[in-house]
Amino acid sequence: MAVNVVPGSPAFYSDPMRFPAFVLDQAGDEISATVTELSDDELPPGEVLIRVEWSAINFKDALASRPGNRVARRFPLVPGVELTGSVEESTHPSWAPGQRVLVQGYDLGVAHHGGFAGYARVPAEWVVPLPDDLPCRTASIIGLAGFTALVSLRRLVHHGTSPGDGPILVTGATGGVGSAAVALLAHAGFEVVASTGKASEHAYLTQLGASRVVGRQFTAADGRTLGPELWGGVVDCVGGSALAEALRTVRYGGAVVASGLTGGHELATTVYPFIVRGVALLGIDTVATPIAARRMLWHDMANEFPLLHCEDMVDTEIGLADVTSALARAMDAAVRGRILVAPWR
Ligand SMILES: NC(=O)c1ccc[n+]([C@@H]2O[C@H](COP(=O)([O-])OP(=O)(O)OC[C@H]3O[C@@H](n4cnc5c(N)ncnc54)[C@H](OP(=O)(O)O)[C@@H]3O)[C@@H](O)[C@H]2O)c1
């Protein structure tokens, strides 16, 4: 990926209608990344103009920057599938200048300019008000990853899973979704077993609340169709062989919540977990979560998320000039927790 950094003077950015932006563009099979300046007339339509305070790197942003990907649906594109900030202008009666808000999902950062820019303009029905006790920075540390973890926890509980059913396995545990899931589940009273490929991060996971840390290969390869019933439930954001292993080792009647594909999008399993053990495979999609449900979940977030762990989950804070290298780290599974992006830095 070619990178062309065009530095702008601080005086230039003092005009509120011009702002720094990280832009992906496509020429033939190549995708290039440029840090440049945009003006508000280059933003897509929408009722609410937001001054972006924080965004964060997600695995999906890394996918959107790869040649041949099917994630980015327009070029040029400002990626960034989530943002927090304050309303600058609004033509919608629900939103007023100065309100602190969050946007994530829908077309943001894939078919509509996203969070890796100083400003974003979005439809009013994408906007979530931030609770008074949740600063923008804290909300961005939790972010889409924490939202996915909270939805995963709710799905497990709705299924009937309780702490008495045994430990909950979290795969991809040092990633954004994984870290948030470990912290949330432990805070909710579950025993958590964290699966990670990073041998150096066991102390981090224990600090977030894991009672035990295992490798990515968390079962013995015994060649049997069904393995031992090890888990009361599973939160999986890795997919591939991790998801297949989770299905054959979750308890009778247990649920596996699947949200991701960092370990692969294919699933090689059998029907036996379902027809012999009554296992449930519960899928998570946070992109199209209806806005009323999204606002309700974020309203609950400040109470349910163990905020004391937020700072532990910050891998690094970067400006737009470092987004390209951060996307490469996400692609290589080399991130611990969350990389925050400050577009005005
Ligand atoms: N369905 C939804 O609505 C939704 C929402 C948000 C995210 N997601 C998806 O959830 C997944 C995780 O997102 P994220 O933001 O948490 O990503 P992330 O921060 O990049 O973390 C992903 C983690 O997956 C693990 N991993 C990476 N490659 C692996 C491999 N080959 N085998 C096994 N584990 C591997 C690593 O954890 P360890 O090193 O600790 O093993 C890595 O840190 C992504 O696929 C993302 O697209 C889905």
The ligand as a Tripos MOL2 file, in Angstrom:
@<TRIPOS>MOLECULE
LIG
   48    52     1     0     0
SMALL
NO_CHARGES

@<TRIPOS>ATOM
      1 N1        -19.9610   -9.5680   14.0340 N.am      1 LIG1
      2 C1        -19.7590   -8.3060   14.3990 C.2       1 LIG1
      3 O1        -20.6890   -7.5090   14.5030 O.2       1 LIG1
      4 C2        -18.3640   -7.8760   14.7230 C.ar      1 LIG1
      5 C3        -18.0980   -6.7070   15.4470 C.ar      1 LIG1
      6 C4        -16.7690   -6.3880   15.7770 C.ar      1 LIG1
      7 C5        -15.7480   -7.2270   15.3440 C.ar      1 LIG1
      8 N2        -16.0620   -8.3210   14.6070 N.ar      1 LIG1
      9 C6        -15.0260   -9.2600   14.1500 C.3       1 LIG1
     10 O2        -14.4520   -9.8510   15.3010 O.3       1 LIG1
     11 C7        -13.1080  -10.1940   15.0100 C.3       1 LIG1
     12 C8        -12.2060   -9.5880   16.0760 C.3       1 LIG1
     13 O3        -12.2640   -8.1780   15.9590 O.3       1 LIG1
     14 P1        -11.2650   -7.3000   16.8270 P.3       1 LIG1
     15 O4        -11.5750   -5.8900   16.5390 O.co2     1 LIG1
     16 O5        -11.2720   -7.7930   18.2190 O.co2     1 LIG1
     17 O6         -9.8780   -7.7090   16.1400 O.3       1 LIG1
     18 P2         -8.4210   -7.5860   16.7390 P.3       1 LIG1
     19 O7         -8.3800   -6.5550   17.8090 O.co2     1 LIG1
     20 O8         -7.5360   -7.4580   15.5780 O.co2     1 LIG1
     21 O9         -8.1930   -8.9820   17.4860 O.3       1 LIG1
     22 C9         -8.2990  -10.1870   16.8150 C.3       1 LIG1
     23 C10        -7.6110  -11.2730   17.6210 C.3       1 LIG1
     24 O10        -7.8790  -12.5270   17.0030 O.3       1 LIG1
     25 C11        -6.8070  -13.3930   17.3310 C.3       1 LIG1
     26 N3         -6.2950  -13.9550   16.0750 N.ar      1 LIG1
     27 C12        -5.7990  -13.3170   15.0290 C.ar      1 LIG1
     28 N4         -5.4420  -14.1620   14.0550 N.ar      1 LIG1
     29 C13        -5.7140  -15.3660   14.5220 C.ar      1 LIG1
     30 C14        -5.5290  -16.6470   13.9900 C.ar      1 LIG1
     31 N5         -5.0280  -16.8400   12.7710 N.pl3     1 LIG1
     32 N6         -5.9240  -17.6710   14.7340 N.ar      1 LIG1
     33 C15        -6.4460  -17.4620   15.9580 C.ar      1 LIG1
     34 N7         -6.6210  -16.2490   16.5040 N.ar      1 LIG1
     35 C16        -6.2570  -15.2170   15.7920 C.ar      1 LIG1
     36 C17        -5.7280  -12.5900   18.0240 C.3       1 LIG1
     37 O11        -5.8520  -12.7700   19.4010 O.3       1 LIG1
     38 P3         -4.7600  -13.6080   20.2430 P.3       1 LIG1
     39 O12        -3.4260  -13.1760   19.7460 O.co2     1 LIG1
     40 O13        -5.0440  -13.2290   21.6550 O.co2     1 LIG1
     41 O14        -5.0070  -15.0610   19.9670 O.co2     1 LIG1
     42 C18        -6.1000  -11.1800   17.6540 C.3       1 LIG1
     43 O15        -5.6130  -10.2540   18.5850 O.3       1 LIG1
     44 C19       -12.8350   -9.6850   13.6100 C.3       1 LIG1
     45 O16       -13.0090  -10.7400   12.6800 O.3       1 LIG1
     46 C20       -13.8860   -8.6290   13.4000 C.3       1 LIG1
     47 O17       -14.1780   -8.4300   12.0410 O.3       1 LIG1
     48 C21       -17.3350   -8.6500   14.2950 C.ar      1 LIG1
@<TRIPOS>BOND
     1     1     2 1
     2     2     3 2
     3     2     4 1
     4     4     5 ar
     5     4    48 ar
     6     5     6 ar
     7     6     7 ar
     8     7     8 ar
     9     8     9 1
    10     8    48 ar
    11     9    10 1
    12     9    46 1
    13    10    11 1
    14    11    12 1
    15    11    44 1
    16    12    13 1
    17    13    14 1
    18    14    15 2
    19    14    16 1
    20    14    17 1
    21    17    18 1
    22    18    19 2
    23    18    20 1
    24    18    21 1
    25    21    22 1
    26    22    23 1
    27    23    24 1
    28    23    42 1
    29    24    25 1
    30    25    26 1
    31    25    36 1
    32    26    27 ar
    33    26    35 ar
    34    27    28 ar
    35    28    29 ar
    36    29    30 ar
    37    29    35 ar
    38    30    31 1
    39    30    32 ar
    40    32    33 ar
    41    33    34 ar
    42    34    35 ar
    43    36    37 1
    44    36    42 1
    45    37    38 1
    46    38    39 2
    47    38    40 1
    48    38    41 1
    49    42    43 1
    50    44    45 1
    51    44    46 1
    52    46    47 1
@<TRIPOS>SUBSTRUCTURE
     1 LIG1         1 GROUP 0 **** ****
